[in-house]
Amino acid sequence: MKLRYASLGLLAVTGLYTGIWAYFSPTSWYANFPGFGLSWLPQLGPYNEHLAKDAGAMFLALAMLTIITLRSVHNTRLVQTTGAVWLVFNVLHFSYHVQHLDMYNTRDQVLNVVFLAALVLLAALLLVPVLPGRRDDTR
């Protein structure tokens, strides 16, 4: 159960961090994402406010689903559905970025792969069923 909480919590934080920033300050998000002195988006093409705000809205929607799931962490069906939704996004997102690493320096290449792979792993962990004998509500 702790693994579910941890995975859901980290995914919720990711969704809120990215979503709030991209939706409410799309120019800053484009220029400065992921933050911490790094900037990964300008290399991918010109700024597009509509695309940035849509990405923010999508991350906020994922965050909302994840927060709802955190409140019902014993509901395996909901946890696995949330994991599957995040997994589809994260696998496709990861796949795109690993094909376009050449535009980054070595540090940013490594960080892209590590962080995006971690998000795939967090989502995949939500698909693992609860061990027998644990409280599990599939309602």
Secondary structure, 3 states (H helix, E strand, C coil): CHHHHHHHHHHHHHHHHHHHHHHHCHHHHHHHCEECCEECCHHHCCCCHHHHHHHHHHHHHHHHHHHHHHCCCCEHHHHHHHHHHHHHHHHHHHHHHHCCHHHCCHHHHHHHHHHHHHHHHHHHHCCCCCCCCCCCECC
